[in-house]
Amino acid sequence: MKTYQVIVRPGEKYWILEIPGIGFTQARTTAEIESMARDLITVMTQDADFALTIETKLPQSVQAHLDEARRLRKEEAECRSNAARETRAAAQELHGMGLALQQIGDILGVSRQRAHQLVNA
C-alpha cells in the first residue's frame, strides 16, 4: 500500500494542502483535511487504497512560540512538584513539633483534611 505525505499549512481562510508529486488543494476545517487530501489523490492517481501521513507546517515564529510554551509548561510542572514536596515537608515538620492539624492547615492555607493528607503523605 502506497503512503502519500500531506503537508498542511495555514492559509488566510483555509488550510492549504500540498501532496508532493500530486498537487495542491484546500480544506476549510481541520476535520476536512484528510477527506480533501484523499479526494485529490484518488482523482489524480485513480488509486483508492493508500495511507496518508499528515504534517502541519507552521511559520517558524509561531513554532518558536509553541516550543517555548511547551518548555514553560514542563518547567511549571517541575516547579509545582517541587512546591508540593516542600509543602509536605513543612506540614510534616509542623506536625512533628506537636501542632494540631487545624493549626497546620491555617499556617499552610489549606483545610484540616488537606493538612492531614500532607502530614500522612
N, CA, C and O atoms as CSV, one atom per row, in Angstrom:
chain,resi,resn,atom,element,x,y,z
A,1,MET,N,N,0.849,-1.171,0.000
A,1,MET,CA,C,0.000,0.000,0.000
A,1,MET,C,C,0.899,1.239,0.000
A,1,MET,O,O,1.826,1.347,0.803
A,2,LYS,N,N,0.617,2.147,-0.890
A,2,LYS,CA,C,1.409,3.365,-1.007
A,2,LYS,C,C,0.985,4.361,0.065
A,2,LYS,O,O,-0.186,4.435,0.440
A,3,THR,N,N,1.965,5.129,0.552
A,3,THR,CA,C,1.690,6.179,1.536
A,3,THR,C,C,2.020,7.524,0.911
A,3,THR,O,O,3.099,7.721,0.353
A,4,TYR,N,N,1.078,8.438,1.014
A,4,TYR,CA,C,1.267,9.790,0.497
A,4,TYR,C,C,1.453,10.748,1.666
A,4,TYR,O,O,0.782,10.635,2.692
A,5,GLN,N,N,2.357,11.675,1.499
A,5,GLN,CA,C,2.590,12.709,2.508
A,5,GLN,C,C,1.711,13.903,2.171
A,5,GLN,O,O,1.634,14.331,1.019
A,6,VAL,N,N,1.052,14.431,3.193
A,6,VAL,CA,C,0.235,15.632,3.043
A,6,VAL,C,C,0.859,16.703,3.925
A,6,VAL,O,O,0.961,16.533,5.139
A,7,ILE,N,N,1.273,17.804,3.313
A,7,ILE,CA,C,1.853,18.926,4.060
A,7,ILE,C,C,0.770,19.989,4.174
A,7,ILE,O,O,0.260,20.483,3.169
A,8,VAL,N,N,0.429,20.331,5.403
A,8,VAL,CA,C,-0.667,21.260,5.675
A,8,VAL,C,C,-0.087,22.559,6.211
A,8,VAL,O,O,0.710,22.565,7.150
A,9,ARG,N,N,-0.506,23.662,5.591
A,9,ARG,CA,C,-0.081,24.996,6.033
A,9,ARG,C,C,-1.323,25.869,6.204
A,9,ARG,O,O,-2.289,25.727,5.455
A,10,PRO,N,N,-1.301,26.766,7.181
A,10,PRO,CA,C,-2.443,27.659,7.324
A,10,PRO,C,C,-2.442,28.702,6.209
A,10,PRO,O,O,-1.406,29.284,5.887
A,11,GLY,N,N,-3.614,28.927,5.629
A,11,GLY,CA,C,-3.793,29.997,4.653
A,11,GLY,C,C,-4.600,31.102,5.300
A,11,GLY,O,O,-4.851,31.065,6.504
A,12,GLU,N,N,-5.008,32.085,4.516
A,12,GLU,CA,C,-5.781,33.186,5.095
A,12,GLU,C,C,-7.131,32.735,5.618
A,12,GLU,O,O,-7.520,33.106,6.726
A,13,LYS,N,N,-7.851,31.944,4.840
A,13,LYS,CA,C,-9.159,31.469,5.279
A,13,LYS,C,C,-9.262,29.947,5.298
A,13,LYS,O,O,-10.192,29.395,5.884
A,14,TYR,N,N,-8.318,29.275,4.663
A,14,TYR,CA,C,-8.382,27.825,4.526
A,14,TYR,C,C,-7.041,27.213,4.869
A,14,TYR,O,O,-6.022,27.900,4.946
A,15,TRP,N,N,-7.063,25.904,5.074
A,15,TRP,CA,C,-5.831,25.149,5.193
A,15,TRP,C,C,-5.375,24.809,3.780
A,15,TRP,O,O,-6.178,24.359,2.964
A,16,ILE,N,N,-4.104,25.019,3.483
A,16,ILE,CA,C,-3.538,24.678,2.184
A,16,ILE,C,C,-2.895,23.296,2.318
A,16,ILE,O,O,-2.064,23.067,3.197
A,17,LEU,N,N,-3.292,22.382,1.432
A,17,LEU,CA,C,-2.777,21.018,1.464
A,17,LEU,C,C,-1.906,20.792,0.249
A,17,LEU,O,O,-2.335,21.013,-0.884
A,18,GLU,N,N,-0.687,20.352,0.485
A,18,GLU,CA,C,0.227,20.004,-0.597
A,18,GLU,C,C,0.525,18.515,-0.511
A,18,GLU,O,O,0.949,18.008,0.528
A,19,ILE,N,N,0.296,17.829,-1.614
A,19,ILE,CA,C,0.671,16.429,-1.707
A,19,ILE,C,C,1.783,16.366,-2.749
A,19,ILE,O,O,1.513,16.441,-3.948
A,20,PRO,N,N,3.044,16.227,-2.299
A,20,PRO,CA,C,4.167,16.254,-3.236
A,20,PRO,C,C,3.990,15.233,-4.369
A,20,PRO,O,O,3.658,14.070,-4.139
A,21,GLY,N,N,4.219,15.703,-5.582
A,21,GLY,CA,C,4.078,14.859,-6.761
A,21,GLY,C,C,2.653,14.751,-7.271
A,21,GLY,O,O,2.415,14.204,-8.348
A,22,ILE,N,N,1.701,15.271,-6.499
A,22,ILE,CA,C,0.288,15.192,-6.893
A,22,ILE,C,C,-0.272,16.584,-7.151
A,22,ILE,O,O,-0.765,16.858,-8.245
A,23,GLY,N,N,-0.203,17.454,-6.171
A,23,GLY,CA,C,-0.733,18.800,-6.347
A,23,GLY,C,C,-1.176,19.422,-5.038
A,23,GLY,O,O,-0.771,19.002,-3.954
A,24,PHE,N,N,-2.019,20.434,-5.170
A,24,PHE,CA,C,-2.495,21.219,-4.037
A,24,PHE,C,C,-4.018,21.185,-3.992
A,24,PHE,O,O,-4.685,21.046,-5.018
A,25,THR,N,N,-4.548,21.314,-2.788
A,25,THR,CA,C,-5.974,21.519,-2.589
A,25,THR,C,C,-6.112,22.300,-1.290
A,25,THR,O,O,-5.113,22.710,-0.699
A,26,GLN,N,N,-7.339,22.504,-0.850
A,26,GLN,CA,C,-7.543,23.238,0.388
A,26,GLN,C,C,-8.676,22.613,1.183
A,26,GLN,O,O,-9.493,21.863,0.649
A,27,ALA,N,N,-8.711,22.933,2.457
A,27,ALA,CA,C,-9.761,22.459,3.347
A,27,ALA,C,C,-10.192,23.628,4.221
A,27,ALA,O,O,-9.368,24.442,4.638
A,28,ARG,N,N,-11.489,23.704,4.493
A,28,ARG,CA,C,-11.996,24.791,5.329
A,28,ARG,C,C,-11.691,24.576,6.804
A,28,ARG,O,O,-11.422,25.526,7.540
A,29,THR,N,N,-11.735,23.311,7.228
A,29,THR,CA,C,-11.505,22.993,8.637
A,29,THR,C,C,-10.508,21.851,8.747
A,29,THR,O,O,-10.228,21.164,7.764
A,30,THR,N,N,-9.976,21.653,9.939
A,30,THR,CA,C,-9.060,20.533,10.141
A,30,THR,C,C,-9.775,19.204,9.948
A,30,THR,O,O,-9.155,18.221,9.542
A,31,ALA,N,N,-11.061,19.166,10.231
A,31,ALA,CA,C,-11.824,17.932,10.045
A,31,ALA,C,C,-11.898,17.521,8.573
A,31,ALA,O,O,-12.074,16.340,8.272
A,32,GLU,N,N,-11.766,18.465,7.669
A,32,GLU,CA,C,-11.850,18.177,6.230
A,32,GLU,C,C,-10.514,17.795,5.602
A,32,GLU,O,O,-10.484,17.338,4.460
A,33,ILE,N,N,-9.423,17.971,6.314
A,33,ILE,CA,C,-8.095,17.795,5.718
A,33,ILE,C,C,-7.927,16.410,5.095
A,33,ILE,O,O,-7.558,16.295,3.927
A,34,GLU,N,N,-8.194,15.377,5.859
A,34,GLU,CA,C,-7.963,14.028,5.342
A,34,GLU,C,C,-8.854,13.728,4.138
A,34,GLU,O,O,-8.378,13.188,3.140
A,35,SER,N,N,-10.128,14.067,4.219
A,35,SER,CA,C,-11.021,13.739,3.096
A,35,SER,C,C,-10.662,14.522,1.838
A,35,SER,O,O,-10.748,13.982,0.735
A,36,MET,N,N,-10.262,15.781,1.983
A,36,MET,CA,C,-9.873,16.575,0.811
A,36,MET,C,C,-8.588,16.020,0.190
A,36,MET,O,O,-8.461,15.967,-1.033
A,37,ALA,N,N,-7.653,15.613,1.020
A,37,ALA,CA,C,-6.409,15.022,0.508
A,37,ALA,C,C,-6.715,13.709,-0.208
A,37,ALA,O,O,-6.198,13.455,-1.295
A,38,ARG,N,N,-7.547,12.887,0.397
A,38,ARG,CA,C,-7.912,11.606,-0.229
A,38,ARG,C,C,-8.613,11.826,-1.566
A,38,ARG,O,O,-8.345,11.116,-2.535
A,39,ASP,N,N,-9.511,12.809,-1.619
A,39,ASP,CA,C,-10.209,13.098,-2.876
A,39,ASP,C,C,-9.227,13.491,-3.972
A,39,ASP,O,O,-9.319,12.985,-5.090
A,40,LEU,N,N,-8.298,14.377,-3.673
A,40,LEU,CA,C,-7.331,14.820,-4.668
A,40,LEU,C,C,-6.460,13.652,-5.148
A,40,LEU,O,O,-6.242,13.483,-6.347
A,41,ILE,N,N,-5.971,12.856,-4.206
A,41,ILE,CA,C,-5.110,11.726,-4.584
A,41,ILE,C,C,-5.877,10.733,-5.444
A,41,ILE,O,O,-5.349,10.248,-6.444
A,42,THR,N,N,-7.105,10.428,-5.073
A,42,THR,CA,C,-7.916,9.479,-5.847
A,42,THR,C,C,-8.172,9.987,-7.254
A,42,THR,O,O,-8.066,9.225,-8.215
A,43,VAL,N,N,-8.506,11.258,-7.389
A,43,VAL,CA,C,-8.772,11.835,-8.714
A,43,VAL,C,C,-7.514,11.841,-9.581
A,43,VAL,O,O,-7.570,11.533,-10.771
A,44,MET,N,N,-6.383,12.192,-8.977
A,44,MET,CA,C,-5.154,12.337,-9.754
A,44,MET,C,C,-4.454,11.006,-10.052
A,44,MET,O,O,-3.732,10.907,-11.044
A,45,THR,N,N,-4.652,9.988,-9.220
A,45,THR,CA,C,-3.919,8.732,-9.408
A,45,THR,C,C,-4.828,7.548,-9.744
A,45,THR,O,O,-4.342,6.492,-10.151
A,46,GLN,N,N,-6.122,7.712,-9.578
A,46,GLN,CA,C,-7.085,6.617,-9.750
A,46,GLN,C,C,-6.852,5.497,-8.736
A,46,GLN,O,O,-7.352,4.386,-8.908
A,47,ASP,N,N,-6.101,5.786,-7.692
A,47,ASP,CA,C,-5.797,4.821,-6.635
A,47,ASP,C,C,-6.700,5.140,-5.448
A,47,ASP,O,O,-6.779,6.293,-5.024
A,48,ALA,N,N,-7.380,4.134,-4.910
A,48,ALA,CA,C,-8.269,4.365,-3.768
A,48,ALA,C,C,-7.774,3.664,-2.509
A,48,ALA,O,O,-8.372,3.803,-1.441
A,49,ASP,N,N,-6.684,2.912,-2.632
A,49,ASP,CA,C,-6.160,2.162,-1.490
A,49,ASP,C,C,-4.768,2.681,-1.146
A,49,ASP,O,O,-3.773,2.241,-1.723
A,50,PHE,N,N,-4.703,3.621,-0.203
A,50,PHE,CA,C,-3.434,4.232,0.176
A,50,PHE,C,C,-3.526,4.759,1.597
A,50,PHE,O,O,-4.612,4.905,2.158
A,51,ALA,N,N,-2.374,5.039,2.158
A,51,ALA,CA,C,-2.295,5.612,3.503
A,51,ALA,C,C,-1.805,7.058,3.393
A,51,ALA,O,O,-1.207,7.456,2.393
A,52,LEU,N,N,-2.072,7.819,4.430
A,52,LEU,CA,C,-1.638,9.222,4.475
A,52,LEU,C,C,-0.777,9.466,5.709
A,52,LEU,O,O,-1.003,8.881,6.769
A,53,THR,N,N,0.209,10.336,5.550
A,53,THR,CA,C,0.887,10.927,6.700
A,53,THR,C,C,0.645,12.424,6.578
A,53,THR,O,O,0.907,13.023,5.535
A,54,ILE,N,N,0.153,13.009,7.632
A,54,ILE,CA,C,-0.202,14.425,7.602
A,54,ILE,C,C,0.751,15.185,8.508
A,54,ILE,O,O,0.908,14.859,9.685
A,55,GLU,N,N,1.384,16.200,7.942
A,55,GLU,CA,C,2.355,17.013,8.674
A,55,GLU,C,C,1.942,18.473,8.558
A,55,GLU,O,O,1.792,19.004,7.458
A,56,THR,N,N,1.763,19.109,9.703
A,56,THR,CA,C,1.399,20.523,9.710
A,56,THR,C,C,2.662,21.361,9.796
A,56,THR,O,O,3.488,21.158,10.687
A,57,LYS,N,N,2.812,22.290,8.886
A,57,LYS,CA,C,3.957,23.215,8.879
A,57,LYS,C,C,3.434,24.593,9.269
A,57,LYS,O,O,2.532,25.143,8.636
A,58,LEU,N,N,4.016,25.122,10.306
A,58,LEU,CA,C,3.641,26.453,10.772
A,58,LEU,C,C,4.782,27.417,10.502
A,58,LEU,O,O,5.929,26.994,10.356
A,59,PRO,N,N,4.481,28.711,10.432
A,59,PRO,CA,C,5.574,29.679,10.295
A,59,PRO,C,C,6.571,29.505,11.443
A,59,PRO,O,O,6.184,29.187,12.568
A,60,GLN,N,N,7.837,29.714,11.153
A,60,GLN,CA,C,8.899,29.492,12.132
A,60,GLN,C,C,8.665,30.276,13.419
A,60,GLN,O,O,8.917,29.763,14.509
A,61,SER,N,N,8.185,31.515,13.304
A,61,SER,CA,C,7.957,32.324,14.507
A,61,SER,C,C,6.855,31.717,15.371
A,61,SER,O,O,6.956,31.731,16.598
A,62,VAL,N,N,5.814,31.190,14.751
A,62,VAL,CA,C,4.730,30.555,15.501
A,62,VAL,C,C,5.251,29.286,16.182
A,62,VAL,O,O,4.960,29.044,17.353
A,63,GLN,N,N,6.015,28.486,15.453
A,63,GLN,CA,C,6.562,27.259,16.017
A,63,GLN,C,C,7.479,27.571,17.195
A,63,GLN,O,O,7.505,26.829,18.178
A,64,ALA,N,N,8.231,28.663,17.098
A,64,ALA,CA,C,9.103,29.062,18.200
A,64,ALA,C,C,8.286,29.394,19.451
A,64,ALA,O,O,8.671,29.027,20.561
A,65,HIS,N,N,7.163,30.084,19.272
A,65,HIS,CA,C,6.284,30.394,20.411
A,65,HIS,C,C,5.721,29.113,21.022
A,65,HIS,O,O,5.672,28.985,22.245
A,66,LEU,N,N,5.299,28.171,20.191
A,66,LEU,CA,C,4.743,26.914,20.692
A,66,LEU,C,C,5.800,26.095,21.420
A,66,LEU,O,O,5.514,25.487,22.451
A,67,ASP,N,N,7.011,26.077,20.893
A,67,ASP,CA,C,8.104,25.359,21.552
A,67,ASP,C,C,8.404,25.965,22.922
A,67,ASP,O,O,8.623,25.239,23.891
A,68,GLU,N,N,8.413,27.290,22.999
A,68,GLU,CA,C,8.667,27.973,24.271
A,68,GLU,C,C,7.536,27.702,25.254
A,68,GLU,O,O,7.788,27.500,26.442
A,69,ALA,N,N,6.296,27.696,24.779
A,69,ALA,CA,C,5.154,27.399,25.654
A,69,ALA,C,C,5.267,25.987,26.216
A,69,ALA,O,O,4.993,25.774,27.397
A,70,ARG,N,N,5.668,25.012,25.389
A,70,ARG,CA,C,5.864,23.639,25.858
A,70,ARG,C,C,6.956,23.574,26.929
A,70,ARG,O,O,6.810,22.898,27.948
A,71,ARG,N,N,8.045,24.289,26.674
A,71,ARG,CA,C,9.147,24.306,27.630
A,71,ARG,C,C,8.691,24.894,28.967
A,71,ARG,O,O,9.017,24.367,30.031
A,72,LEU,N,N,7.939,25.983,28.899
A,72,LEU,CA,C,7.457,26.634,30.116
A,72,LEU,C,C,6.463,25.755,30.876
A,72,LEU,O,O,6.473,25.734,32.107
A,73,ARG,N,N,5.600,25.025,30.149
A,73,ARG,CA,C,4.658,24.117,30.813
A,73,ARG,C,C,5.406,23.005,31.540
A,73,ARG,O,O,5.022,22.605,32.639
A,74,LYS,N,N,6.480,22.505,30.918
A,74,LYS,CA,C,7.286,21.465,31.563
A,74,LYS,C,C,7.945,22.035,32.820
A,74,LYS,O,O,7.949,21.391,33.869
A,75,GLU,N,N,8.495,23.233,32.710
A,75,GLU,CA,C,9.129,23.890,33.858
A,75,GLU,C,C,8.105,24.132,34.966
A,75,GLU,O,O,8.401,23.946,36.146
A,76,GLU,N,N,6.895,24.549,34.575
A,76,GLU,CA,C,5.831,24.780,35.555
A,76,GLU,C,C,5.502,23.492,36.309
A,76,GLU,O,O,5.350,23.503,37.530
A,77,ALA,N,N,5.394,22.388,35.578
A,77,ALA,CA,C,5.076,21.100,36.210
A,77,ALA,C,C,6.163,20.713,37.212
A,77,ALA,O,O,5.863,20.213,38.296
A,78,GLU,N,N,7.408,20.942,36.853
A,78,GLU,CA,C,8.515,20.650,37.772
A,78,GLU,C,C,8.443,21.536,39.012
A,78,GLU,O,O,8.667,21.066,40.128
A,79,CYS,N,N,8.132,22.815,38.818
A,79,CYS,CA,C,8.023,23.745,39.950
A,79,CYS,C,C,6.870,23.353,40.866
A,79,CYS,O,O,7.004,23.413,42.089
A,80,ARG,N,N,5.736,22.952,40.287
A,80,ARG,CA,C,4.599,22.520,41.102
A,80,ARG,C,C,4.943,21.281,41.917
A,80,ARG,O,O,4.562,21.167,43.082
A,81,SER,N,N,5.661,20.365,41.301
A,81,SER,CA,C,6.074,19.148,42.003
A,81,SER,C,C,6.997,19.495,43.163
A,81,SER,O,O,6.851,18.957,44.260
A,82,ASN,N,N,7.936,20.384,42.923
A,82,ASN,CA,C,8.861,20.811,43.988
A,82,ASN,C,C,8.118,21.541,45.102
A,82,ASN,O,O,8.412,21.339,46.280
A,83,ALA,N,N,7.157,22.388,44.739
A,83,ALA,CA,C,6.379,23.121,45.740
A,83,ALA,C,C,5.556,22.152,46.587
A,83,ALA,O,O,5.448,22.328,47.801
A,84,ALA,N,N,4.984,21.146,45.962
A,84,ALA,CA,C,4.193,20.157,46.700
A,84,ALA,C,C,5.079,19.388,47.680
A,84,ALA,O,O,4.684,19.139,48.819
A,85,ARG,N,N,6.264,19.020,47.234
A,85,ARG,CA,C,7.194,18.299,48.107
A,85,ARG,C,C,7.563,19.157,49.318
A,85,ARG,O,O,7.587,18.661,50.445
A,86,GLU,N,N,7.847,20.423,49.094
A,86,GLU,CA,C,8.219,21.329,50.190
A,86,GLU,C,C,7.049,21.573,51.131
A,86,GLU,O,O,7.246,21.687,52.340
A,87,THR,N,N,5.836,21.655,50.597
A,87,THR,CA,C,4.655,21.841,51.442
A,87,THR,C,C,4.449,20.623,52.325
A,87,THR,O,O,4.139,20.760,53.508
A,88,ARG,N,N,4.621,19.412,51.754
A,88,ARG,CA,C,4.514,18.189,52.564
A,88,ARG,C,C,5.568,18.185,53.681
A,88,ARG,O,O,5.275,17.830,54.823
A,89,ALA,N,N,6.792,18.584,53.333
A,89,ALA,CA,C,7.870,18.610,54.332
A,89,ALA,C,C,7.529,19.594,55.452
A,89,ALA,O,O,7.753,19.305,56.627
A,90,ALA,N,N,6.992,20.744,55.086
A,90,ALA,CA,C,6.632,21.743,56.102
A,90,ALA,C,C,5.526,21.201,57.003
A,90,ALA,O,O,5.587,21.344,58.225
A,91,ALA,N,N,4.519,20.581,56.398
A,91,ALA,CA,C,3.405,20.029,57.185
A,91,ALA,C,C,3.908,18.959,58.140
A,91,ALA,O,O,3.506,18.921,59.303
A,92,GLN,N,N,4.783,18.095,57.656
A,92,GLN,CA,C,5.299,17.017,58.499
A,92,GLN,C,C,6.173,17.557,59.628
A,92,GLN,O,O,6.148,17.049,60.749
A,93,GLU,N,N,6.939,18.590,59.314
A,93,GLU,CA,C,7.781,19.187,60.358
A,93,GLU,C,C,6.918,19.868,61.419
A,93,GLU,O,O,7.184,19.735,62.613
A,94,LEU,N,N,5.892,20.593,60.991
A,94,LEU,CA,C,4.983,21.240,61.944
A,94,LEU,C,C,4.286,20.193,62.814
A,94,LEU,O,O,4.121,20.387,64.018
A,95,HIS,N,N,3.881,19.091,62.197
A,95,HIS,CA,C,3.229,18.014,62.941
A,95,HIS,C,C,4.198,17.411,63.959
A,95,HIS,O,O,3.818,17.084,65.083
A,96,GLY,N,N,5.443,17.275,63.543
A,96,GLY,CA,C,6.465,16.759,64.458
A,96,GLY,C,C,6.705,17.683,65.640
A,96,GLY,O,O,7.138,17.231,66.700
A,97,MET,N,N,6.431,18.960,65.474
A,97,MET,CA,C,6.577,19.931,66.565
A,97,MET,C,C,5.383,19.883,67.513
A,97,MET,O,O,5.374,20.541,68.553
A,98,GLY,N,N,4.363,19.083,67.134
A,98,GLY,CA,C,3.212,18.934,68.020
A,98,GLY,C,C,2.021,19.802,67.660
A,98,GLY,O,O,1.043,19.824,68.407
A,99,LEU,N,N,2.066,20.507,66.559
A,99,LEU,CA,C,0.927,21.344,66.186
A,99,LEU,C,C,-0.246,20.476,65.747
A,99,LEU,O,O,-0.066,19.407,65.164
A,100,ALA,N,N,-1.440,20.954,66.037
A,100,ALA,CA,C,-2.665,20.259,65.631
A,100,ALA,C,C,-2.880,20.450,64.132
A,100,ALA,O,O,-2.369,21.391,63.525
A,101,LEU,N,N,-3.654,19.526,63.555
A,101,LEU,CA,C,-3.917,19.589,62.115
A,101,LEU,C,C,-4.580,20.904,61.716
A,101,LEU,O,O,-4.283,21.454,60.656
A,102,GLN,N,N,-5.482,21.412,62.567
A,102,GLN,CA,C,-6.142,22.685,62.253
A,102,GLN,C,C,-5.112,23.813,62.195
A,102,GLN,O,O,-5.173,24.666,61.310
A,103,GLN,N,N,-4.178,23.817,63.128
A,103,GLN,CA,C,-3.123,24.835,63.127
A,103,GLN,C,C,-2.255,24.714,61.868
A,103,GLN,O,O,-1.922,25.717,61.236
A,104,ILE,N,N,-1.897,23.485,61.517
A,104,ILE,CA,C,-1.086,23.259,60.315
A,104,ILE,C,C,-1.838,23.749,59.086
A,104,ILE,O,O,-1.264,24.404,58.215
A,105,GLY,N,N,-3.122,23.429,59.022
A,105,GLY,CA,C,-3.934,23.886,57.896
A,105,GLY,C,C,-3.981,25.399,57.811
A,105,GLY,O,O,-3.881,25.966,56.723
A,106,ASP,N,N,-4.133,26.061,58.960
A,106,ASP,CA,C,-4.174,27.529,58.982
A,106,ASP,C,C,-2.853,28.116,58.493
A,106,ASP,O,O,-2.849,29.083,57.731
A,107,ILE,N,N,-1.748,27.545,58.920
A,107,ILE,CA,C,-0.433,28.048,58.514
A,107,ILE,C,C,-0.218,27.874,57.010
A,107,ILE,O,O,0.298,28.764,56.333
A,108,LEU,N,N,-0.626,26.710,56.506
A,108,LEU,CA,C,-0.406,26.407,55.086
A,108,LEU,C,C,-1.501,26.959,54.172
A,108,LEU,O,O,-1.352,26.959,52.950
A,109,GLY,N,N,-2.586,27.424,54.759
A,109,GLY,CA,C,-3.684,27.943,53.944
A,109,GLY,C,C,-4.497,26.836,53.289
A,109,GLY,O,O,-5.010,26.995,52.181
A,110,VAL,N,N,-4.607,25.704,53.996
A,110,VAL,CA,C,-5.385,24.574,53.484
A,110,VAL,C,C,-6.351,24.115,54.568
A,110,VAL,O,O,-6.275,24.566,55.711
A,111,SER,N,N,-7.254,23.223,54.205
A,111,SER,CA,C,-8.208,22.698,55.183
A,111,SER,C,C,-7.519,21.740,56.143
A,111,SER,O,O,-6.405,21.282,55.889
A,112,ARG,N,N,-8.188,21.446,57.240
A,112,ARG,CA,C,-7.681,20.481,58.201
A,112,ARG,C,C,-7.512,19.120,57.530
A,112,ARG,O,O,-6.545,18.405,57.795
A,113,GLN,N,N,-8.470,18.764,56.647
A,113,GLN,CA,C,-8.402,17.486,55.947
A,113,GLN,C,C,-7.173,17.418,55.035
A,113,GLN,O,O,-6.502,16.389,54.953
A,114,ARG,N,N,-6.895,18.529,54.355
A,114,ARG,CA,C,-5.724,18.553,53.476
A,114,ARG,C,C,-4.440,18.491,54.302
A,114,ARG,O,O,-3.477,17.832,53.909
A,115,ALA,N,N,-4.426,19.171,55.438
A,115,ALA,CA,C,-3.272,19.106,56.334
A,115,ALA,C,C,-3.033,17.657,56.766
A,115,ALA,O,O,-1.891,17.200,56.830
A,116,HIS,N,N,-4.109,16.950,57.056
A,116,HIS,CA,C,-4.000,15.535,57.442
A,116,HIS,C,C,-3.368,14.725,56.307
A,116,HIS,O,O,-2.492,13.894,56.547
A,117,GLN,N,N,-3.813,14.969,55.074
A,117,GLN,CA,C,-3.231,14.259,53.930
A,117,GLN,C,C,-1.739,14.561,53.774
A,117,GLN,O,O,-0.936,13.666,53.508
A,118,LEU,N,N,-1.386,15.827,53.943
A,118,LEU,CA,C,0.014,16.216,53.790
A,118,LEU,C,C,0.892,15.595,54.863
A,118,LEU,O,O,2.002,15.146,54.578
A,119,VAL,N,N,0.408,15.566,56.076
A,119,VAL,CA,C,1.158,15.005,57.180
A,119,VAL,C,C,1.383,13.501,56.969
A,119,VAL,O,O,2.427,12.965,57.340
A,120,ASN,N,N,0.402,12.835,56.376
A,120,ASN,CA,C,0.471,11.378,56.193
A,120,ASN,C,C,0.943,10.958,54.813
A,120,ASN,O,O,0.844,9.783,54.457
A,121,ALA,N,N,1.459,11.903,54.025
A,121,ALA,CA,C,1.917,11.558,52.667
A,121,ALA,C,C,3.280,10.916,52.698
A,121,ALA,O,O,3.820,10.561,51.650
